[in-house]
């Protein structure tokens, strides 16, 4: 089935699929048992990703990309603007979904642990859909291309060349290549938790600037990774993911310590601050 494909690539692809499906479930269970996060919070995090990306932004982006494809192909400047637009809309759609969730259905779940649980649900569904889904698609493509003999195909020259290039790319893949996507998902999970913590501060501290900060951080994260991969390659992009994830982890821990500090009893809490109702 995978003739001409490195067996190590197939093996690590299967590992990546298994981890992409199981690890988000493990993290959600950990958040429930260790932090006392309600399943409702995790579920709303997953739903926020589905609504803000799968049901709205991604279909719109794909439709626009089809319409603009000829112009994007002929204009590097327009293509760069498109990348900026895609990264910006990702931040706007996802952070707005977080803002609404903590403002409405989760108005009684506004502790640090709830932001962590929300981020686990949000990033977990993304991991399953984009991580496992993309790797399964890769396996299907590898199996399909392995059965094709370009010499027997009746295709236009440009499409035949595309098939040959795809076969060569897959044949040259190293065994560790699928694990890079897995590593990127780990960094994305940390980032989603960090962004959830930032958006939550809009209600904890009573200022909308935290929402806009989350939008800006999301935009910069996405743009930095995309540009690093475009100009310096996939390894550079994963390096950027790692650095940004470490910075995100520091932010997460900082707000955990901040919440642990007792509030001065002489100071009234922000009017929108409410406490978690653990279930």
HUBELMO-V376937 format. One record per pair of residues at least 4 apart in sequence whose C-alpha atoms are under 8 Angstrom apart, sorted by the first residue. I is the first residue (numbers start at 1). J is the second residue. If there is no record, write none. Layout:
# HUBELMO-V376937
{{I:J} {I:J}}
This chain:
# HUBELMO-V376937
{{1:143} {1:146} {1:147} {2:142} {2:143} {2:146} {2:147} {3:143} {3:146} {3:147} {4:146} {4:171} {5:9} {5:10} {5:142} {5:146} {5:170} {5:171} {6:10} {6:171} {6:173} {6:174} {6:175} {7:11} {7:175} {8:12} {8:174} {8:175} {8:176} {9:13} {9:173} {9:174} {9:175} {9:176} {9:177} {9:178} {10:14} {10:139} {10:175} {11:15} {12:16} {12:175} {12:176} {12:178} {12:179} {13:17} {13:135} {13:136} {13:139} {13:178} {13:179} {14:18} {15:19} {16:20} {16:131} {16:132} {16:135} {16:178} {16:179} {16:181} {16:182} {17:21} {17:131} {17:132} {17:133} {17:135} {17:136} {18:22} {18:132} {19:23} {19:182} {20:24} {20:127} {20:128} {20:131} {20:132} {20:182} {21:25} {21:127} {21:128} {21:132} {22:26} {23:27} {24:28} {24:120} {24:121} {24:123} {24:124} {24:125} {24:127} {24:128} {25:29} {25:124} {26:30} {27:31} {27:120} {28:32} {28:42} {28:117} {28:120} {28:121} {29:33} {30:34} {30:35} {31:35} {31:36} {31:37} {31:113} {31:116} {31:117} {32:36} {32:37} {32:38} {32:39} {32:117} {33:37} {35:113} {36:113} {36:278} {36:279} {37:41} {37:42} {37:113} {37:114} {37:117} {37:278} {37:279} {38:42} {38:114} {38:117} {38:278} {38:279} {39:43} {39:279} {40:44} {41:45} {41:106} {41:109} {41:114} {41:117} {41:118} {41:121} {42:46} {42:117} {42:118} {42:119} {42:120} {42:121} {42:122} {43:47} {43:118} {43:121} {44:48} {44:101} {44:118} {44:121} {44:122} {45:49} {45:98} {45:117} {45:118} {45:119} {45:120} {45:121} {45:122} {45:123} {46:50} {46:118} {46:121} {46:122} {46:123} {46:124} {46:125} {46:126} {47:51} {47:122} {48:52} {48:94} {48:97} {48:98} {48:101} {48:122} {49:53} {49:54} {49:94} {49:97} {49:122} {49:123} {49:125} {49:126} {50:54} {50:55} {50:125} {51:55} {51:56} {51:97} {52:56} {52:57} {52:93} {52:94} {52:97} {53:57} {53:58} {53:90} {53:93} {53:94} {54:58} {54:59} {55:59} {56:60} {57:61} {57:89} {57:90} {57:93} {58:62} {59:63} {60:64} {61:65} {61:86} {62:66} {63:67} {64:68} {65:69} {68:72} {69:73} {70:74} {71:75} {71:78} {72:76} {72:78} {72:79} {72:82} {73:79} {75:79} {76:80} {77:81} {78:82} {79:83} {80:84} {81:85} {82:86} {83:87} {83:223} {84:88} {84:223} {85:89} {86:90} {87:91} {87:218} {87:219} {87:220} {87:222} {87:223} {88:92} {88:215} {88:218} {88:219} {89:93} {90:94} {90:218} {90:219} {91:95} {91:214} {91:215} {91:216} {91:217} {91:218} {91:219} {92:96} {92:215} {93:97} {94:98} {95:99} {95:195} {95:199} {95:211} {95:214} {95:215} {96:100} {96:211} {97:101} {98:102} {98:196} {98:199} {99:103} {99:199} {99:200} {99:211} {100:104} {101:105} {101:106} {101:107} {102:106} {102:107} {102:109} {102:110} {102:200} {102:203} {103:107} {103:203} {106:110} {107:274} {108:274} {108:275} {108:276} {108:277} {109:114} {109:274} {109:275} {109:276} {109:277} {110:114} {110:115} {110:200} {110:203} {110:204} {110:273} {110:274} {110:275} {110:276} {111:115} {111:275} {111:276} {112:116} {112:197} {112:255} {112:256} {112:259} {113:117} {114:118} {114:276} {115:119} {115:193} {115:196} {115:197} {115:200} {116:120} {116:193} {116:194} {116:196} {116:197} {117:121} {117:193} {118:122} {118:193} {118:196} {119:123} {119:124} {119:189} {119:192} {119:193} {119:194} {119:195} {119:196} {120:124} {120:189} {120:192} {120:193} {121:125} {122:126} {122:192} {123:127} {123:188} {123:189} {123:192} {123:193} {124:128} {124:189} {125:129} {126:130} {126:131} {127:131} {127:132} {127:185} {127:189} {128:132} {128:133} {129:133} {129:134} {130:134} {131:135} {131:181} {131:182} {131:185} {132:136} {133:137} {134:138} {135:139} {135:178} {136:140} {137:141} {138:142} {139:143} {140:144} {141:145} {142:146} {142:167} {142:170} {143:147} {144:148} {145:163} {145:166} {145:167} {146:167} {149:153} {150:160} {150:163} {150:164} {153:160} {155:159} {155:160} {156:160} {157:161} {158:162} {159:163} {160:164} {161:165} {162:166} {163:167} {164:168} {165:169} {166:170} {167:171} {168:172} {169:173} {173:177} {176:180} {177:181} {178:182} {179:183} {180:184} {180:238} {181:185} {182:186} {183:187} {183:238} {184:188} {184:238} {184:241} {184:242} {185:189} {186:190} {187:191} {187:241} {187:242} {187:244} {187:245} {188:192} {188:241} {188:245} {189:193} {190:194} {190:245} {190:248} {190:249} {191:195} {191:244} {191:245} {191:248} {191:249} {192:196} {193:197} {193:252} {194:198} {194:248} {194:249} {194:251} {194:252} {195:199} {195:214} {195:217} {195:218} {196:200} {197:201} {197:252} {197:255} {198:202} {198:210} {198:211} {198:213} {198:214} {199:203} {199:210} {199:211} {199:214} {200:204} {200:210} {201:205} {201:206} {201:207} {201:210} {201:211} {202:206} {202:207} {202:208} {202:209} {202:210} {202:211} {203:207} {203:270} {203:272} {203:273} {204:270} {204:272} {204:273} {205:270} {205:273} {206:270} {206:271} {206:272} {206:273} {208:212} {209:213} {210:214} {211:215} {212:216} {213:217} {214:218} {215:219} {216:220} {217:221} {218:222} {219:223} {220:224} {221:225} {221:241} {221:244} {222:226} {223:227} {224:228} {224:237} {224:240} {225:229} {225:237} {225:238} {225:240} {225:241} {226:230} {226:237} {227:231} {227:237} {228:232} {228:233} {228:234} {228:236} {228:237} {228:240} {229:233} {229:234} {229:235} {229:236} {229:237} {230:234} {232:236} {232:237} {233:237} {234:238} {235:239} {236:240} {237:241} {238:242} {239:243} {240:244} {241:245} {242:246} {243:247} {244:248} {245:249} {246:250} {247:251} {248:252} {249:253} {250:254} {251:255} {252:256} {253:257} {254:258} {255:259} {256:260} {257:261} {263:267} {269:273}}
